Amino acid sequence: MAPSTPTLSAGVSTCDFCDQQAEAIERGEVRVLPPVFRHYGRQRHFFGPVATVQCLEDNALLRATLEQAGMARVLLVAGGASLRTALVGARLVELALRNGWAGLVIDGCVRDVQEIQARPIGVRALAHVPMPARKLGTGQCQVAVRIQGVAVQPGDWLYADADGMLVSARALHQLAQPLRQAALHDDA
């Protein structure tokens, strides 16, 4: 059984992070992903350090990456925003769950929607399509990518909840508790 994946605690949200990190957003240290991704997995709130795979309509490297221990990371898949084939289906989501990944963000499509919706993992993608991806092994792992125009590096942190997704070079959830306590103190 895979370890449980982290979720954003009650009271901390991407909205809170955006409010608290306005200067970091201005400097490009915190980046908000465009609201074009749909929820597919049952876990709607998730976060973790980012691992990347860059592949276009070929999911062999994606599978190889998910076969590794996820260690509560989020796999961000730069799929070229292709809507022709699904890079992820129920089998790969199950593999991600089994190996301890916190979530998957696919700049492309998924398939097996009903099965994915039943799995307790975060999955975001642009759309769904029944056509499977090729399995040729083309692409790259752990490289800097651009997702919907947003730069993402391996090791960045990704935060996802009902309001959206953002990426940061540093772990924002570790800053959130002191900021929340300071806000409560200021309100007193």
C-alpha positions in Angstrom: 0.0 0.0 0.0 1.4 3.4 -1.0 1.8 6.1 1.7 -0.9 8.6 1.9 -0.4 11.7 -0.2 -0.4 15.2 1.4 -3.4 17.4 1.0 -3.7 21.1 1.6 -4.9 21.6 5.2 -8.1 23.3 6.0 -7.7 27.1 6.0 -4.8 27.1 3.5 -5.6 27.5 -0.1 -4.1 28.7 -3.4 -6.1 31.9 -2.9 -4.3 32.4 0.5 -1.0 31.7 -1.2 -1.7 34.3 -3.9 -2.8 36.8 -1.3 0.3 36.2 0.8 2.8 36.0 -2.1 1.8 39.0 -4.2 5.4 40.2 -4.4 6.7 36.8 -5.3 4.1 36.5 -8.0 5.2 39.9 -9.4 8.8 38.7 -9.4 7.8 35.4 -11.1 8.8 33.2 -8.2 5.2 32.0 -7.8 3.4 31.3 -11.0 -0.3 30.6 -11.5 -1.3 28.1 -14.1 -4.1 29.2 -16.4 -7.6 27.9 -15.5 -7.8 25.5 -18.4 -7.3 22.2 -16.5 -10.2 20.0 -15.5 -10.5 17.8 -12.4 -10.5 14.1 -13.0 -9.2 12.3 -9.9 -11.2 12.1 -6.6 -8.5 14.1 -4.7 -9.1 17.7 -5.7 -6.6 19.3 -3.3 -3.0 18.1 -3.6 0.6 19.4 -3.6 4.2 18.3 -3.7 7.5 18.8 -5.3 7.4 18.6 -9.1 8.9 15.9 -11.4 8.6 16.5 -15.1 8.1 14.5 -18.2 8.0 16.1 -21.7 6.3 13.9 -24.3 4.0 14.3 -27.2 1.4 11.7 -27.8 3.8 9.0 -26.4 3.5 7.8 -22.8 6.3 5.2 -22.5 8.6 7.6 -20.5 5.5 8.7 -18.5 4.9 5.0 -17.5 8.6 4.5 -16.7 8.5 7.6 -14.4 5.4 6.4 -12.6 7.0 3.0 -12.0 9.4 4.8 -9.7 8.7 5.8 -6.1 6.6 9.0 -6.2 7.6 10.1 -2.7 4.5 12.4 -2.6 5.6 14.3 -5.7 3.4 15.7 -8.4 4.2 14.5 -11.9 3.8 17.4 -14.4 3.4 16.1 -17.9 4.3 18.6 -20.7 2.2 16.9 -23.5 2.2 19.9 -25.9 -1.5 20.5 -25.1 -2.3 17.7 -27.6 -6.0 16.8 -27.7 -5.4 13.9 -30.2 -4.4 11.1 -27.8 -4.7 10.4 -24.0 -1.3 10.3 -22.2 -2.9 8.9 -19.0 -5.5 6.3 -18.4 -6.8 4.3 -15.5 -3.8 1.9 -15.5 -1.3 4.7 -15.2 -3.3 6.4 -12.5 -3.4 3.1 -10.6 0.4 2.9 -11.0 0.8 6.4 -9.6 -1.4 5.6 -6.6 0.5 2.4 -5.9 3.9 4.1 -6.0 3.0 7.1 -3.8 2.6 10.0 -6.3 0.5 12.9 -4.9 -1.0 13.9 -8.2 -0.7 14.2 -12.0 -1.0 17.4 -14.0 -1.2 16.6 -17.8 -1.0 19.3 -20.4 -2.9 17.0 -22.7 -5.6 14.4 -22.3 -6.7 11.5 -20.2 -9.0 8.6 -20.9 -10.9 6.0 -18.7 -12.6 9.0 -17.0 -15.0 7.0 -14.8 -12.2 4.8 -13.4 -9.9 7.8 -12.8 -12.7 9.7 -11.0 -13.0 6.8 -8.5 -9.3 6.9 -7.6 -8.1 8.9 -4.5 -5.4 10.9 -6.3 -5.2 14.4 -7.9 -5.5 14.3 -11.7 -5.8 17.4 -13.8 -5.8 17.5 -17.6 -7.0 19.6 -20.4 -9.7 17.2 -21.7 -10.4 13.5 -22.2 -10.3 11.5 -25.4 -10.5 7.7 -26.0 -7.5 7.4 -28.3 -4.5 5.9 -26.6 -1.0 7.3 -26.8 1.9 5.6 -28.6 4.6 3.8 -26.7 7.8 4.6 -28.5 9.8 6.1 -25.6 10.2 9.6 -27.1 10.5 12.6 -24.9 12.6 13.7 -21.9 12.4 13.4 -18.1 13.3 15.9 -15.4 13.7 18.9 -17.7 12.5 22.4 -17.5 9.1 22.7 -19.3 6.5 25.3 -20.2 2.9 24.4 -19.4 0.4 26.7 -20.9 3.1 29.4 -21.1 4.2 28.9 -17.5 7.8 27.9 -16.7 8.2 24.9 -14.4 11.4 23.3 -13.2 11.9 19.9 -11.6 11.9 20.4 -7.9 9.4 23.4 -8.0 6.4 22.9 -5.8 2.9 22.6 -7.3 -0.3 23.4 -5.3 -3.7 22.4 -6.6 -7.2 23.0 -5.1 -10.7 23.9 -6.2 -9.6 27.5 -7.1 -6.7 26.5 -9.3 -3.0 25.6 -9.5 0.2 27.4 -8.8 3.9 26.6 -8.9 6.6 28.0 -6.7 10.3 27.5 -6.4 9.9 27.1 -2.6 7.5 25.2 -0.4 4.7 27.7 0.4 2.9 25.5 2.8 5.8 25.8 5.3 5.3 29.5 5.3 1.5 29.4 5.5 1.2 28.5 9.2 3.3 31.4 10.5 1.4 33.8 8.2 -2.0 32.5 9.3 -1.0 32.8 13.0 0.3 36.4 12.3 -3.0 37.3 10.6 -5.0 35.9 13.5 -2.8 37.9 15.9 -3.3 41.1 13.8 -7.1 40.6 13.9 -7.1 40.3 17.7 
